[in-house]
Amino acid sequence: MPTSSPRDLASLDAAHLLHPLHHPTEHEGAHIWVKGQGATITDAEGRTYLDGLSGLWNVNVGHGRTELAAAAAEQMATLAFTTGYTGSASVPAIRLAARLREVAPPNLVMTFFTSGGAESNESAFKTARFYWKALGRPDKVKIIAREHAYHGVTLAAMSATGMSAYWPMFEPRVPGFVHTVSPYPYRFQGARPGETVGQAAARLLEETILREGPETVAAFIAEPVQGAGGVIVPPDDYFPRIREVCTRHQVLFIADEVITGFGRTGTYFALSRWKVEPDIMAFAKGITSGYLPLGGIMVSEPIRQAMSSVPPEKRWMHAFTYSGHPTCCAVALKNLEIIEREGLVERSARMGERLLKGLQTLASLPAVGDVRGLGLMCAVEVVADEASKAPFPPAQKVGEKVRRAAEERGLFTRIRGDVIMLAPPLVITEAQVDRIVQILGEAIPAGVKAA
């Protein structure tokens, strides 16, 4: 029977619901979330927390937006779903694709919709292979990704993901995926004398392409700011050089803007900060602020031409049932309207600067090794030894202890190892930003001491 008792709900949860990254020992005492408002979320016990990661990097316009609920209800009452396969279209999907053309990098001209980020990246990989086959270069099939990358955990996306913890129980990985180094300023090794981290990481990508053989490499994929890998912000000279390397060796550049898109880093799309245009751009999360599942890819004019010029029997034979879902697209249109009307891209830049400056005041705390961020995407990395940057032994679970100490003080967020990651909703207030800093200022010493 239906029940609202937290205890009964927890029992049903444990008995019947498989969670992402599932293991029952890490789900004990889990929150059952029942309400959200702005930058806060409330659980079934009535406890309210600052949402330090915008749900899962996606609730950009904040919780409780009745406008988005109304947009969904209106579209559902009119036409909840229709196929988007060739020969059919819906008004919201058409309008959303046209709107994305206005806000995306100018070289991107057409959109294919998916239901989320992993589907978007899978679509990007297939499109890269399609493109080179259409051009008569069928051996160009390899995808180069980076260490610390997260591109999803469907099989090909998992193979691109550069965090090895996702691999062992699902291997073998899909062949044709290769990894190169990440431009991780705090921990980068391998720069030559006089070479910046950005220059070195771009050089190492080029060396990877040459080692694999440019005639075999279809694409390079990168998040403008690596999210789940630890909020790794690249040096400013990195992506312009990456674009040059990809162009020089005829390798498509796929930008994974699943987390960074729609204002998260203080610009509409993060790559625009470096005046770089990708050949394919994957997106999801912030396009609907998580109110409904939606993602997609945008492609450049040469790719569009390749799709249009092949004979029908060699068409881009790729599809999802829910591509261009009318209700999801209607919500996305309203969401983008809110982002523009309320100036949330600019607000992300301002609040992000305030958050980063606040977190930098914590650098004097014992064990704080690095503070980094771009827009409302920040991280604090704690270490056992600040001079050598030596991490804590994994068995001590210092990051988890810090996370729990923060949760006890009213901040709910996620970690990667000993990196505390933050990406609150773009509507967060100045007082809430300052409260996050205050909480971490207390939680870091408490977590380190508990270890």
N, C-alpha and C positions, 0 to 999 in steps of 0.2 A: 504493500500500500504506500501511496505517497506520504512523505514525512518531511518535516522541516527541522527536526531535532538535529543539532550538530553531531551528536554521538551516533544517531541512526544513519545519517548521511555518510559519516566516516566509515561506518561498517559496510554500507552498500558500496562505497567507493573501493574499499579494500577487496571486496568480493568480486566485483564485476568490471572495474574500469582499468584498462591498461593505459598508462601515462607515457608521454615521450620520455626517453632515457630511463625506462622503467626499472626500478628495483624496490621491493617493499621495505627494505631497511632504511631507505632514504626518504620514504614517504610517511613515516610515522610522525604524528602531530602536524600533518599538513593543513594548510589553510583551505577553507572552502569559501571562496569569494562570492559575495552576494550583491555588492553595490559599489559603484564608483562615481566620483564627482570631481571634475577637474583633474588635479594631480594626485588625488587620494583614492584609495580602495579600502573597502570594509569587508571583514569576514563574517562568517556565520555566528561567531562569538560576540560580535559587536565591536571588535577592535578595528580602529582605523589607522592606516599607514600611508606615508608618502610612497607613491609608486615610483621607485627609483629607476625603473627600466621601461616605463611606458608599456606595461603588459609584457611584451616581448619585443621591444624596440619599435612598436608600431602604433600606439595610441597617441598620435601626434597632436590631435586637436583636443585631447583630454576626454575623460569619461563623462557620461551622462548627457550627451548631446542629443536633445530631442529632435533637432532638425534632421539629423541623420536617420533616426527612427521613423520620422514622418516621411522622408524621401523613400525609404524602403517600403513602408506601408502603402504609399500612393502608387508606386510602381507595381507592387504585388497585386494590388486591387485592379490594376489596368492590364498588365501582362507580366506575370511573375517570371516566366521562362519561355524562351524559344531558342531553337538551335541557331548557332552562328556559323554552321558549315556553309561552304560555298553554295550560293543560291538562296541564302537567307541572311537577314540582318535585323537588328533592332535599333530603334532611335537612340537609346542611351549609349549603346556601344559605338555607334557612329559619332555621336557628339563627343564622347570621351576621347576617342582616337584623335579627333580634330583638335580638341583642347590640349592633349598631350603634345601634338605637333607644335603648338604655340609656346609651350614652356620648356620643352626638351632642348638639348643641344641642336643647333640648326641643321646639322647634316642628317639627322634622323627623321625619316619621312613617313614610316608606316608602323602600325602597332598590331601585335598579336596578343590576345589576352589569355591568361592562365588563371589558376586558382591560388597561386602562392609562389614563394621564392624558389623552392626546389624545382617546381615545374618550369619556372621561367628560365633557370639555368640549364635544365635539360633541353628546353627548346632552343636556347642559344647554342649549345654544343651541336645539336642536330643541324641547326641552320648553318653553322660554320662549315660542317662537312658537306652539306648540300651545296653551298656556294662554290666550293672548290671543285666538286664533281661537275656542277653545271658549267664551270669554266674549263673542263677537260683536264683537271689535275686531281685525279681520284686518290693519289697517295698522300695528299695533305689531310691527315685525319687526327693527328695528335693534339691534345690540349695541354698547355702548360699552365699550371696554377702555382700558388706560393705556400710556403710553410706558414702555419698559423691561420690559413684561410678557412672560412666557413662558407660553403656554397649550397648547403642542404645535405640531406642524408638518404635520398633515393639513390639507387645504385651508382649511376654515373656522377651525380652531384657529390655523393660520398667519396667517390674516387678522386674528385677534384679537391674536396675538403682536405686541408693540410694539417689536421689535428688527428694524430694516429690513434687516439683513444676510440674513435668512431669506427675503426677498421676491423679489428681482430675477429669478432664473432660473425662477420658477414663476408669475409674474404673467400675466394679471390676477388680482388677489385677488377673493375672494367679495364681491359688493356688500353694502352694509348694515352694514359694520363701521367704527366711528369710534373715534378715540383722543383721550383727554384727558391731562392732565399727571399725573405721578406725584408723590406727596409725598416727594420725595427730599431730606431735610433738608440734606445737604451741598452740593447744587447747585441747590436750588430757586430760581427767580426768578419774580416776579409777585405777591408778597404786597404788599398795601396797607399803609400806615402803621398800626401797631397790630394788624396781623393776623398770626396765627401761620401756619406752613407748613400745618398741618392744616386750619385754617379756609380758607386761600386755595385749597388743592387741592380741598376740598369745594365751595367757591364756583364754581371753574372747571368742576367736573363739572356743577353745576346750570346754569351758563351753556351748557355743551355740550348738555345735554338741551333747554333752551329754544331754542337755535339750531336744533337738528334737528327740534324739535317733539315734545313729550311724547306726542302721539298716534301717533308713529311709532317710539318707542323701546320695545323689549321688555324689555331687561335691561342691567345694568351688571355686568361681571365683574372681580374683583380677587383677587390673591393677598394674604393677610394680611401676609406678608413676601415681597417680590419676590425670588425665588431666583436663577434663571439670569441675571436682569438686573443682578445685582450685590449681592445680599443687602441690599435697601433696606428698612429698618425704619421704619414710619410713626410720626409723633407720636401720642401717646395720644388727642388730641382729633379725630383724623381719622375713624376708622370710625364712632363714634357719629353724627357729622354726616353721613357718607355714608348711613347707614341712614335718617336723617331726610329727606334729599334724595330718596332712592329712594321712600320711602313717600309723600312729598308729591306726587310726580309720577307715581305708579302705575307705577313701573319696578321689575321684579324685580331683586333683588340676588343674584348668583351668587358664592359664595365658592369660589375655587380653592384647596383645601387639599391639593392633590396632594403638595406637598413638606412643608407645615407640619403636616399631620395626624399623629396617633398619637404625640404626645410630642415632636416635633422642637423646638418652641420653648419647652418647659417646661410646657405645658398640653396636654391631650389634643388639642384643636383650638385653633388660634391665636386665632380670633375671640373665644373665651370670655374672653380677657384683657381685652377691651374691653366685655364683656357685650352683644355684638351677635349677633343671629340672622339668618342669610341665608334667602332663600326657597328656594334650591337650593344644595347643597354638593357640589362635585366632590372625589373622593378617589382615591388609588391608592398607589403606592410603598410607604409604611410599613405598609399594611394587611397585607402578607405579608412585610415586610422584604426584598422582592425575591426571595424564594425561589421564587415562582411569579408569573406575571403576573396581576394583578387590580386592578380599579378600580371606580368606580361613581359614582352620584349619589344623594343623599337629597333628598326634596322635602317641602314643607310641606303641612299639611292642606288649604288652599285648592287647591293643585295636585292633590293626591290626589282631592279632590272633583270637580275639573274632568275628570280622567281617568275617573272612575266615572260621571259624569252624561251624557257625550255618547252618542249612539246608536252602535251597533256599527260602522256604516259610516264614522263619524268618529273612530274609536278612535285611540289613541296608537300609530301604525303604525311603531314603532321597534324594532329588534332586532339582536342579534349572536348568532352561533352559540355563542360561548363565554360568554354571559351566565349567571352563576350556576354556573360550572364547578365540579362537586362537589369535585374534588381541590384546586383553588385555594382554595375556601371552607373546606375542612377545615384547610388550612395556615394560613389567616388566623385561624381560631378558636384554633388552638394559639399562633399568634404573639401574639394579643391576651391570651391567658392568660399568656404569658411576660412581656409588658409590665406587666401588673397584678401578677403574683406577685413580680417583681423590683423593682417600684417605679421603672420606667425613666422614667416621665414626670417624677417628682420628681428623679430622678438627672440627667435632661437639664437641668433648671433649675439644679441645683448645679454640674454640670460646665460648663455654659454660662457661668455667672457666673465660674467660675475661668478659663475660656478667654478671655472678654472682658477681664477684669482683667489677665490676662497680656499679651494683645495691646496693651492700652492703655499698657503700659510701653514699647512700641516707638514710641510717638508722638514721642519725642525724636530718633528716627533721621532723618537727611536723607531727604527725599522721601516720608515718610509723611504723607499728607494727612488721612486719616480712618480711624478704627477704629470698627466698629459691629457690633451683633449682638443677637440675642434667643434665649435658650436655646442649643442646640448648632447655631446657624446664625450664623456670624460672617464678617466680611470686613475686609480691610485694603486701602485704596485708596492707591496711590502716585501722586505728581504731580511735575511738573517744577519747580513753584514753589508753595510752601506758602501764601504770602501771597495770591496771586491764584487759587490752585487750578488753574492752567493745567496741562493734561495734557501728557505727553510726546508728541512727534511719533509717530504710529502706526508709521512706518517703523523706529523704534528698537526696537520690540517689547520694551519694558522689562518688562511683566508676564510675558511668556513667558520672559524671561531669569531673572526672579525664580523663576518656577515650576520651571524646570530646575535652578536652584541649590538649591531646596528638595528636589527629587527626588534630586539627588546626595547629599543629607544624610539621605535616608530618609523623605521625606514626599511622597506622591502625591496631588495634588489638581488642581482646575481653576481657570481664570481667566476673567474677561470683560474684555478689554482690559487695563487696568492695575489691575484689582481681583482680589485673591487671595481666593478663596472657600473657606470651611471649613464642613463639616457632618459631623463624624466620627460613628461609631456611638454610640448612647446608652450602650453598655457601656464606653466608653473610661475608662481609669484616670486618676487624678490625675497619676501620673508621665508617662503618655502625653500628657496635655494640656500639661504643662510642657515636654515635649520638642518639641511642635509650636511653642510659643512660642520656644523656644531656636533651633530650626531657622530659623524666619522671621527671627529677630533676626540670624542670619548670612546668610541668603539674600537679604534685601532689599538690604543694602549691596553684596553681591556682584553681584546682578543689575543694580543701578543703575550700578555701576562698569563692568560689561561693556558697557553701552550707550554 
